[in-house]
Structure formats: structure tokens, C-alpha cells
Amino acid sequence: MTPRAEAWIRQADSDLNAARCMQEEGFHAQACYLAAQAAEKAMKALVVATGVTPPHSHSLERLLELLHNQGLDLEPLKELHLKALTRMSSQTRYPQGDEAPVDLFDAKDSEPALATATRVVGIATALLAG
């Protein structure tokens, strides 16, 4: 693993741990956002490991397509509900009309978000370890 890819996966792991802390304290919108960030950074670690500069995009589906085009077999990632995490990158940060994200997200959102992000980070870590 290159030092740059290792830095990306280390940050993904840190974001995932921060998401868990936020969830435990009842900050579900923030937990969802950090879970999405963890998954994004883990996938970007894989992109970096292929020698490609990661795009400035929060779309996990776009990153998955890019990785597929680089020849990586990522069937386990295709089975995950990545679109929900992608939407959480913005919906958890900005008010929707007159509702703040804090009013829109709860444990029913943060639990699956953290579960998916945990899987993405785990898969990426295993692939990077070789």
C-alpha cells in the first residue's frame, strides 16, 4: 500500500470512529454524514492505490464505476446500498426547506449508514492489505 492510499484509509477509519461517537451521543445527522465520508474516503483510497487521482465527487456510485473501470472486482461493494450514503453527504448538512437535518435523521438512519460504511471501510482495508 502506498503512503498516500494509507493516509486515505487511515482518515476513513477515523471518520468511521467519529461517526460511532456521534451516534452514541444521539447526533444522528452528523453520524450519517461522517459515515458517508468514511465510505467515500475508503473508496478513494482504492482509487489512489490504482494510481489515479480521485475525482472531486461525493458519489459512491461514481467511485465504484471508476474502480470497476480500473479492473478491480468489487462485487461485495455492489451489494451495498451506496446511494443512500451518497445522499447523506449533503442532506445531513443543509436544511431542507424549513427542516434542519437534526430533525430529519434518527437512529433508523444512522444505524444502517454506519453498518454500510463499516463494510466499505473493511472491504477497502482488506483489498489494500493485499
CNS distance restraints for C-alpha pairs under 8 A (distance, minus, plus):
assign (resid   1 and name CA) (resid   5 and name CA) 6.36 0.50 0.50
assign (resid   1 and name CA) (resid   6 and name CA) 6.33 0.50 0.50
assign (resid   1 and name CA) (resid  49 and name CA) 6.88 0.50 0.50
assign (resid   1 and name CA) (resid 128 and name CA) 5.95 0.50 0.50
assign (resid   1 and name CA) (resid 129 and name CA) 6.75 0.50 0.50
assign (resid   2 and name CA) (resid   6 and name CA) 6.12 0.50 0.50
assign (resid   2 and name CA) (resid  49 and name CA) 6.69 0.50 0.50
assign (resid   3 and name CA) (resid   7 and name CA) 6.15 0.50 0.50
assign (resid   4 and name CA) (resid   8 and name CA) 6.47 0.50 0.50
assign (resid   4 and name CA) (resid  45 and name CA) 7.78 0.50 0.50
assign (resid   4 and name CA) (resid  48 and name CA) 7.13 0.50 0.50
assign (resid   5 and name CA) (resid   9 and name CA) 6.33 0.50 0.50
assign (resid   5 and name CA) (resid  44 and name CA) 7.99 0.50 0.50
assign (resid   5 and name CA) (resid  45 and name CA) 4.62 0.50 0.50
assign (resid   5 and name CA) (resid  46 and name CA) 6.91 0.50 0.50
assign (resid   5 and name CA) (resid  48 and name CA) 5.54 0.50 0.50
assign (resid   5 and name CA) (resid  49 and name CA) 5.57 0.50 0.50
assign (resid   6 and name CA) (resid  10 and name CA) 5.99 0.50 0.50
assign (resid   6 and name CA) (resid  45 and name CA) 7.06 0.50 0.50
assign (resid   7 and name CA) (resid  11 and name CA) 6.21 0.50 0.50
assign (resid   7 and name CA) (resid  45 and name CA) 7.85 0.50 0.50
assign (resid   8 and name CA) (resid  12 and name CA) 6.21 0.50 0.50
assign (resid   8 and name CA) (resid  41 and name CA) 5.82 0.50 0.50
assign (resid   8 and name CA) (resid  42 and name CA) 6.51 0.50 0.50
assign (resid   8 and name CA) (resid  44 and name CA) 6.95 0.50 0.50
assign (resid   8 and name CA) (resid  45 and name CA) 4.97 0.50 0.50
assign (resid   9 and name CA) (resid  13 and name CA) 6.17 0.50 0.50
assign (resid   9 and name CA) (resid  41 and name CA) 6.54 0.50 0.50
assign (resid   9 and name CA) (resid  42 and name CA) 5.20 0.50 0.50
assign (resid   9 and name CA) (resid  45 and name CA) 5.62 0.50 0.50
assign (resid   9 and name CA) (resid 121 and name CA) 7.54 0.50 0.50
assign (resid   9 and name CA) (resid 124 and name CA) 7.78 0.50 0.50
assign (resid   9 and name CA) (resid 125 and name CA) 6.93 0.50 0.50
assign (resid  10 and name CA) (resid  14 and name CA) 6.28 0.50 0.50
assign (resid  11 and name CA) (resid  15 and name CA) 6.12 0.50 0.50
assign (resid  11 and name CA) (resid  38 and name CA) 7.43 0.50 0.50
assign (resid  11 and name CA) (resid  41 and name CA) 7.05 0.50 0.50
assign (resid  12 and name CA) (resid  16 and name CA) 6.17 0.50 0.50
assign (resid  12 and name CA) (resid  37 and name CA) 7.08 0.50 0.50
assign (resid  12 and name CA) (resid  38 and name CA) 4.16 0.50 0.50
assign (resid  12 and name CA) (resid  39 and name CA) 6.74 0.50 0.50
assign (resid  12 and name CA) (resid  40 and name CA) 7.68 0.50 0.50
assign (resid  12 and name CA) (resid  41 and name CA) 5.10 0.50 0.50
assign (resid  12 and name CA) (resid  42 and name CA) 5.36 0.50 0.50
assign (resid  12 and name CA) (resid 121 and name CA) 6.87 0.50 0.50
assign (resid  13 and name CA) (resid  17 and name CA) 6.25 0.50 0.50
assign (resid  13 and name CA) (resid  38 and name CA) 6.52 0.50 0.50
assign (resid  13 and name CA) (resid  42 and name CA) 7.97 0.50 0.50
assign (resid  13 and name CA) (resid 121 and name CA) 6.93 0.50 0.50
assign (resid  14 and name CA) (resid  18 and name CA) 6.19 0.50 0.50
assign (resid  14 and name CA) (resid  38 and name CA) 7.70 0.50 0.50
assign (resid  15 and name CA) (resid  19 and name CA) 6.07 0.50 0.50
assign (resid  15 and name CA) (resid  34 and name CA) 5.59 0.50 0.50
assign (resid  15 and name CA) (resid  35 and name CA) 6.85 0.50 0.50
assign (resid  15 and name CA) (resid  37 and name CA) 6.68 0.50 0.50
assign (resid  15 and name CA) (resid  38 and name CA) 5.13 0.50 0.50
assign (resid  16 and name CA) (resid  20 and name CA) 6.38 0.50 0.50
assign (resid  16 and name CA) (resid  34 and name CA) 6.46 0.50 0.50
assign (resid  16 and name CA) (resid  35 and name CA) 5.66 0.50 0.50
assign (resid  16 and name CA) (resid  38 and name CA) 5.34 0.50 0.50
assign (resid  16 and name CA) (resid 114 and name CA) 7.53 0.50 0.50
assign (resid  16 and name CA) (resid 117 and name CA) 7.20 0.50 0.50
assign (resid  16 and name CA) (resid 118 and name CA) 7.11 0.50 0.50
assign (resid  17 and name CA) (resid  21 and name CA) 6.44 0.50 0.50
assign (resid  18 and name CA) (resid  22 and name CA) 6.23 0.50 0.50
assign (resid  18 and name CA) (resid  31 and name CA) 7.52 0.50 0.50
assign (resid  18 and name CA) (resid  34 and name CA) 6.94 0.50 0.50
assign (resid  19 and name CA) (resid  23 and name CA) 6.14 0.50 0.50
assign (resid  19 and name CA) (resid  30 and name CA) 7.03 0.50 0.50
assign (resid  19 and name CA) (resid  31 and name CA) 4.22 0.50 0.50
assign (resid  19 and name CA) (resid  32 and name CA) 6.97 0.50 0.50
assign (resid  19 and name CA) (resid  33 and name CA) 7.73 0.50 0.50
assign (resid  19 and name CA) (resid  34 and name CA) 5.06 0.50 0.50
assign (resid  19 and name CA) (resid  35 and name CA) 5.68 0.50 0.50
assign (resid  19 and name CA) (resid 114 and name CA) 7.30 0.50 0.50
assign (resid  20 and name CA) (resid  24 and name CA) 6.15 0.50 0.50
assign (resid  20 and name CA) (resid  31 and name CA) 6.61 0.50 0.50
assign (resid  20 and name CA) (resid 114 and name CA) 7.37 0.50 0.50
assign (resid  21 and name CA) (resid  25 and name CA) 6.35 0.50 0.50
assign (resid  21 and name CA) (resid  31 and name CA) 7.72 0.50 0.50
assign (resid  22 and name CA) (resid  26 and name CA) 6.30 0.50 0.50
assign (resid  22 and name CA) (resid  27 and name CA) 4.97 0.50 0.50
assign (resid  22 and name CA) (resid  28 and name CA) 6.64 0.50 0.50
assign (resid  22 and name CA) (resid  30 and name CA) 6.38 0.50 0.50
assign (resid  22 and name CA) (resid  31 and name CA) 5.09 0.50 0.50
assign (resid  23 and name CA) (resid  27 and name CA) 5.40 0.50 0.50
assign (resid  23 and name CA) (resid  28 and name CA) 5.32 0.50 0.50
assign (resid  23 and name CA) (resid  30 and name CA) 7.81 0.50 0.50
assign (resid  23 and name CA) (resid  31 and name CA) 5.28 0.50 0.50
assign (resid  23 and name CA) (resid 107 and name CA) 7.51 0.50 0.50
assign (resid  23 and name CA) (resid 110 and name CA) 6.77 0.50 0.50
assign (resid  26 and name CA) (resid 106 and name CA) 7.88 0.50 0.50
assign (resid  26 and name CA) (resid 107 and name CA) 7.81 0.50 0.50
assign (resid  27 and name CA) (resid  31 and name CA) 6.15 0.50 0.50
assign (resid  27 and name CA) (resid 102 and name CA) 7.49 0.50 0.50
assign (resid  28 and name CA) (resid  32 and name CA) 6.09 0.50 0.50
assign (resid  28 and name CA) (resid 102 and name CA) 7.22 0.50 0.50
assign (resid  28 and name CA) (resid 105 and name CA) 5.74 0.50 0.50
assign (resid  28 and name CA) (resid 106 and name CA) 5.16 0.50 0.50
assign (resid  28 and name CA) (resid 107 and name CA) 6.17 0.50 0.50
assign (resid  28 and name CA) (resid 109 and name CA) 7.34 0.50 0.50
assign (resid  28 and name CA) (resid 110 and name CA) 5.53 0.50 0.50
assign (resid  29 and name CA) (resid  33 and name CA) 6.27 0.50 0.50
assign (resid  29 and name CA) (resid  92 and name CA) 5.11 0.50 0.50
assign (resid  29 and name CA) (resid  93 and name CA) 7.55 0.50 0.50
assign (resid  29 and name CA) (resid 101 and name CA) 5.93 0.50 0.50
assign (resid  29 and name CA) (resid 102 and name CA) 5.61 0.50 0.50
assign (resid  29 and name CA) (resid 104 and name CA) 7.61 0.50 0.50
assign (resid  29 and name CA) (resid 105 and name CA) 5.19 0.50 0.50
assign (resid  29 and name CA) (resid 106 and name CA) 7.03 0.50 0.50
assign (resid  29 and name CA) (resid 110 and name CA) 7.31 0.50 0.50
assign (resid  30 and name CA) (resid  34 and name CA) 6.14 0.50 0.50
assign (resid  30 and name CA) (resid  92 and name CA) 6.69 0.50 0.50
assign (resid  30 and name CA) (resid  93 and name CA) 7.76 0.50 0.50
assign (resid  31 and name CA) (resid  35 and name CA) 6.02 0.50 0.50
assign (resid  31 and name CA) (resid 110 and name CA) 6.06 0.50 0.50
assign (resid  31 and name CA) (resid 114 and name CA) 7.64 0.50 0.50
assign (resid  32 and name CA) (resid  36 and name CA) 6.22 0.50 0.50
assign (resid  32 and name CA) (resid  85 and name CA) 7.56 0.50 0.50
assign (resid  32 and name CA) (resid  88 and name CA) 6.29 0.50 0.50
assign (resid  32 and name CA) (resid  89 and name CA) 7.99 0.50 0.50
assign (resid  32 and name CA) (resid  92 and name CA) 6.85 0.50 0.50
assign (resid  32 and name CA) (resid 109 and name CA) 7.12 0.50 0.50
assign (resid  32 and name CA) (resid 110 and name CA) 5.17 0.50 0.50
assign (resid  32 and name CA) (resid 113 and name CA) 5.83 0.50 0.50
assign (resid  32 and name CA) (resid 114 and name CA) 7.07 0.50 0.50
assign (resid  33 and name CA) (resid  37 and name CA) 6.25 0.50 0.50
assign (resid  33 and name CA) (resid  88 and name CA) 5.73 0.50 0.50
assign (resid  33 and name CA) (resid  89 and name CA) 5.45 0.50 0.50
assign (resid  33 and name CA) (resid  90 and name CA) 7.79 0.50 0.50
assign (resid  33 and name CA) (resid  92 and name CA) 5.77 0.50 0.50
assign (resid  33 and name CA) (resid  93 and name CA) 7.35 0.50 0.50
assign (resid  34 and name CA) (resid  38 and name CA) 6.05 0.50 0.50
assign (resid  35 and name CA) (resid  39 and name CA) 6.34 0.50 0.50
assign (resid  35 and name CA) (resid  85 and name CA) 7.48 0.50 0.50
assign (resid  35 and name CA) (resid 113 and name CA) 6.06 0.50 0.50
assign (resid  35 and name CA) (resid 114 and name CA) 5.51 0.50 0.50
assign (resid  35 and name CA) (resid 117 and name CA) 5.43 0.50 0.50
assign (resid  36 and name CA) (resid  40 and name CA) 6.14 0.50 0.50
assign (resid  36 and name CA) (resid  85 and name CA) 5.02 0.50 0.50
assign (resid  36 and name CA) (resid  86 and name CA) 6.44 0.50 0.50
assign (resid  36 and name CA) (resid  88 and name CA) 6.40 0.50 0.50
assign (resid  36 and name CA) (resid  89 and name CA) 5.93 0.50 0.50
assign (resid  36 and name CA) (resid 113 and name CA) 7.30 0.50 0.50
assign (resid  36 and name CA) (resid 117 and name CA) 6.63 0.50 0.50
assign (resid  37 and name CA) (resid  41 and name CA) 6.06 0.50 0.50
assign (resid  37 and name CA) (resid  89 and name CA) 7.12 0.50 0.50
assign (resid  38 and name CA) (resid  42 and name CA) 6.10 0.50 0.50
assign (resid  38 and name CA) (resid 117 and name CA) 6.31 0.50 0.50
assign (resid  38 and name CA) (resid 121 and name CA) 6.99 0.50 0.50
assign (resid  39 and name CA) (resid  43 and name CA) 6.21 0.50 0.50
assign (resid  39 and name CA) (resid  60 and name CA) 7.75 0.50 0.50
assign (resid  39 and name CA) (resid 116 and name CA) 7.98 0.50 0.50
assign (resid  39 and name CA) (resid 117 and name CA) 4.95 0.50 0.50
assign (resid  39 and name CA) (resid 118 and name CA) 7.71 0.50 0.50
assign (resid  39 and name CA) (resid 120 and name CA) 5.59 0.50 0.50
assign (resid  39 and name CA) (resid 121 and name CA) 6.01 0.50 0.50
assign (resid  40 and name CA) (resid  44 and name CA) 6.12 0.50 0.50
assign (resid  40 and name CA) (resid  58 and name CA) 6.64 0.50 0.50
assign (resid  40 and name CA) (resid  59 and name CA) 7.81 0.50 0.50
assign (resid  40 and name CA) (resid  60 and name CA) 6.18 0.50 0.50
assign (resid  41 and name CA) (resid  45 and name CA) 6.07 0.50 0.50
assign (resid  42 and name CA) (resid  46 and name CA) 6.69 0.50 0.50
assign (resid  42 and name CA) (resid 120 and name CA) 6.83 0.50 0.50
assign (resid  42 and name CA) (resid 121 and name CA) 5.34 0.50 0.50
assign (resid  42 and name CA) (resid 124 and name CA) 5.86 0.50 0.50
assign (resid  42 and name CA) (resid 125 and name CA) 7.63 0.50 0.50
assign (resid  43 and name CA) (resid  47 and name CA) 6.44 0.50 0.50
assign (resid  43 and name CA) (resid  60 and name CA) 7.61 0.50 0.50
assign (resid  43 and name CA) (resid  63 and name CA) 6.67 0.50 0.50
assign (resid  43 and name CA) (resid  64 and name CA) 7.54 0.50 0.50
assign (resid  43 and name CA) (resid 120 and name CA) 7.49 0.50 0.50
assign (resid  43 and name CA) (resid 121 and name CA) 7.79 0.50 0.50
assign (resid  43 and name CA) (resid 124 and name CA) 6.59 0.50 0.50
assign (resid  44 and name CA) (resid  48 and name CA) 6.08 0.50 0.50
assign (resid  44 and name CA) (resid  54 and name CA) 5.80 0.50 0.50
assign (resid  44 and name CA) (resid  63 and name CA) 7.27 0.50 0.50
assign (resid  45 and name CA) (resid  49 and name CA) 6.15 0.50 0.50
assign (resid  45 and name CA) (resid 124 and name CA) 7.55 0.50 0.50
assign (resid  46 and name CA) (resid  50 and name CA) 6.53 0.50 0.50
assign (resid  46 and name CA) (resid  67 and name CA) 7.45 0.50 0.50
assign (resid  46 and name CA) (resid 124 and name CA) 6.53 0.50 0.50
assign (resid  46 and name CA) (resid 127 and name CA) 7.95 0.50 0.50
assign (resid  46 and name CA) (resid 128 and name CA) 7.01 0.50 0.50
assign (resid  47 and name CA) (resid  51 and name CA) 6.90 0.50 0.50
assign (resid  47 and name CA) (resid  52 and name CA) 5.77 0.50 0.50
assign (resid  47 and name CA) (resid  53 and name CA) 6.96 0.50 0.50
assign (resid  47 and name CA) (resid  54 and name CA) 5.93 0.50 0.50
assign (resid  47 and name CA) (resid  63 and name CA) 7.73 0.50 0.50
assign (resid  47 and name CA) (resid  66 and name CA) 7.67 0.50 0.50
assign (resid  47 and name CA) (resid  67 and name CA) 6.27 0.50 0.50
assign (resid  48 and name CA) (resid  52 and name CA) 5.29 0.50 0.50
assign (resid  48 and name CA) (resid  53 and name CA) 5.89 0.50 0.50
assign (resid  48 and name CA) (resid  54 and name CA) 6.41 0.50 0.50
assign (resid  49 and name CA) (resid 128 and name CA) 7.54 0.50 0.50
assign (resid  50 and name CA) (resid  70 and name CA) 7.03 0.50 0.50
assign (resid  57 and name CA) (resid  62 and name CA) 7.86 0.50 0.50
assign (resid  58 and name CA) (resid  86 and name CA) 6.31 0.50 0.50
assign (resid  58 and name CA) (resid  89 and name CA) 6.84 0.50 0.50
assign (resid  59 and name CA) (resid  63 and name CA) 6.44 0.50 0.50
assign (resid  59 and name CA) (resid  83 and name CA) 7.85 0.50 0.50
assign (resid  59 and name CA) (resid  86 and name CA) 5.43 0.50 0.50
assign (resid  60 and name CA) (resid  64 and name CA) 6.08 0.50 0.50
assign (resid  60 and name CA) (resid  82 and name CA) 6.11 0.50 0.50
assign (resid  60 and name CA) (resid  83 and name CA) 6.99 0.50 0.50
assign (resid  60 and name CA) (resid  85 and name CA) 7.72 0.50 0.50
assign (resid  60 and name CA) (resid  86 and name CA) 5.85 0.50 0.50
assign (resid  61 and name CA) (resid  65 and name CA) 6.21 0.50 0.50
assign (resid  61 and name CA) (resid  82 and name CA) 6.70 0.50 0.50
assign (resid  61 and name CA) (resid  83 and name CA) 6.82 0.50 0.50
assign (resid  61 and name CA) (resid  86 and name CA) 7.92 0.50 0.50
assign (resid  62 and name CA) (resid  66 and name CA) 6.19 0.50 0.50
assign (resid  63 and name CA) (resid  67 and name CA) 6.13 0.50 0.50
assign (resid  64 and name CA) (resid  68 and name CA) 6.12 0.50 0.50
assign (resid  64 and name CA) (resid  74 and name CA) 7.79 0.50 0.50
assign (resid  64 and name CA) (resid  77 and name CA) 7.79 0.50 0.50
assign (resid  64 and name CA) (resid  78 and name CA) 7.83 0.50 0.50
assign (resid  65 and name CA) (resid  69 and name CA) 6.15 0.50 0.50
assign (resid  66 and name CA) (resid  70 and name CA) 6.35 0.50 0.50
assign (resid  67 and name CA) (resid  71 and name CA) 6.65 0.50 0.50
assign (resid  67 and name CA) (resid  72 and name CA) 5.76 0.50 0.50
assign (resid  67 and name CA) (resid  74 and name CA) 7.93 0.50 0.50
assign (resid  68 and name CA) (resid  72 and name CA) 5.18 0.50 0.50
assign (resid  68 and name CA) (resid  73 and name CA) 6.55 0.50 0.50
assign (resid  68 and name CA) (resid  74 and name CA) 7.08 0.50 0.50
assign (resid  74 and name CA) (resid  78 and name CA) 6.52 0.50 0.50
assign (resid  75 and name CA) (resid  79 and name CA) 6.63 0.50 0.50
assign (resid  76 and name CA) (resid  80 and name CA) 7.15 0.50 0.50
assign (resid  76 and name CA) (resid 123 and name CA) 7.72 0.50 0.50
assign (resid  77 and name CA) (resid 120 and name CA) 6.69 0.50 0.50
assign (resid  77 and name CA) (resid 123 and name CA) 7.71 0.50 0.50
assign (resid  80 and name CA) (resid 116 and name CA) 6.66 0.50 0.50
assign (resid  81 and name CA) (resid  85 and name CA) 7.47 0.50 0.50
assign (resid  81 and name CA) (resid 116 and name CA) 7.26 0.50 0.50
assign (resid  82 and name CA) (resid  86 and name CA) 6.28 0.50 0.50
assign (resid  82 and name CA) (resid 116 and name CA) 7.61 0.50 0.50
assign (resid  83 and name CA) (resid  87 and name CA) 6.33 0.50 0.50
assign (resid  84 and name CA) (resid  88 and name CA) 6.39 0.50 0.50
assign (resid  84 and name CA) (resid 113 and name CA) 7.82 0.50 0.50
assign (resid  85 and name CA) (resid  89 and name CA) 6.77 0.50 0.50
assign (resid  85 and name CA) (resid 113 and name CA) 6.39 0.50 0.50
assign (resid  87 and name CA) (resid  91 and name CA) 6.10 0.50 0.50
assign (resid  88 and name CA) (resid  92 and name CA) 5.36 0.50 0.50
assign (resid  89 and name CA) (resid  93 and name CA) 7.28 0.50 0.50
assign (resid  90 and name CA) (resid  94 and name CA) 6.43 0.50 0.50
assign (resid  91 and name CA) (resid  95 and name CA) 7.51 0.50 0.50
assign (resid  91 and name CA) (resid  96 and name CA) 7.48 0.50 0.50
assign (resid  91 and name CA) (resid 101 and name CA) 6.81 0.50 0.50
assign (resid  92 and name CA) (resid 101 and name CA) 5.12 0.50 0.50
assign (resid  92 and name CA) (resid 102 and name CA) 7.72 0.50 0.50
assign (resid  92 and name CA) (resid 105 and name CA) 7.60 0.50 0.50
assign (resid  93 and name CA) (resid 101 and name CA) 6.31 0.50 0.50
assign (resid  94 and name CA) (resid 100 and name CA) 6.83 0.50 0.50
assign (resid  94 and name CA) (resid 101 and name CA) 6.44 0.50 0.50
assign (resid  95 and name CA) (resid  99 and name CA) 5.46 0.50 0.50
assign (resid  95 and name CA) (resid 100 and name CA) 4.30 0.50 0.50
assign (resid  95 and name CA) (resid 101 and name CA) 5.75 0.50 0.50
assign (resid  96 and name CA) (resid 100 and name CA) 6.42 0.50 0.50
assign (resid  96 and name CA) (resid 101 and name CA) 7.37 0.50 0.50
assign (resid  99 and name CA) (resid 103 and name CA) 6.32 0.50 0.50
assign (resid  99 and name CA) (resid 104 and name CA) 7.19 0.50 0.50
assign (resid 100 and name CA) (resid 104 and name CA) 6.80 0.50 0.50
assign (resid 101 and name CA) (resid 105 and name CA) 6.22 0.50 0.50
assign (resid 102 and name CA) (resid 106 and name CA) 7.98 0.50 0.50
assign (resid 105 and name CA) (resid 109 and name CA) 5.92 0.50 0.50
assign (resid 105 and name CA) (resid 110 and name CA) 7.38 0.50 0.50
assign (resid 106 and name CA) (resid 110 and name CA) 6.33 0.50 0.50
assign (resid 107 and name CA) (resid 111 and name CA) 5.66 0.50 0.50
assign (resid 108 and name CA) (resid 112 and name CA) 7.11 0.50 0.50
assign (resid 109 and name CA) (resid 113 and name CA) 6.25 0.50 0.50
assign (resid 110 and name CA) (resid 114 and name CA) 5.93 0.50 0.50
assign (resid 111 and name CA) (resid 115 and name CA) 6.18 0.50 0.50
assign (resid 112 and name CA) (resid 116 and name CA) 6.04 0.50 0.50
assign (resid 113 and name CA) (resid 117 and name CA) 6.10 0.50 0.50
assign (resid 114 and name CA) (resid 118 and name CA) 5.88 0.50 0.50
assign (resid 115 and name CA) (resid 119 and name CA) 6.36 0.50 0.50
assign (resid 116 and name CA) (resid 120 and name CA) 6.27 0.50 0.50
assign (resid 117 and name CA) (resid 121 and name CA) 6.09 0.50 0.50
assign (resid 118 and name CA) (resid 122 and name CA) 6.02 0.50 0.50
assign (resid 119 and name CA) (resid 123 and name CA) 6.02 0.50 0.50
assign (resid 120 and name CA) (resid 124 and name CA) 6.09 0.50 0.50
assign (resid 121 and name CA) (resid 125 and name CA) 5.96 0.50 0.50
assign (resid 122 and name CA) (resid 126 and name CA) 6.15 0.50 0.50
assign (resid 123 and name CA) (resid 127 and name CA) 6.20 0.50 0.50
assign (resid 124 and name CA) (resid 128 and name CA) 6.07 0.50 0.50
assign (resid 125 and name CA) (resid 129 and name CA) 6.12 0.50 0.50
assign (resid 126 and name CA) (resid 130 and name CA) 6.55 0.50 0.50
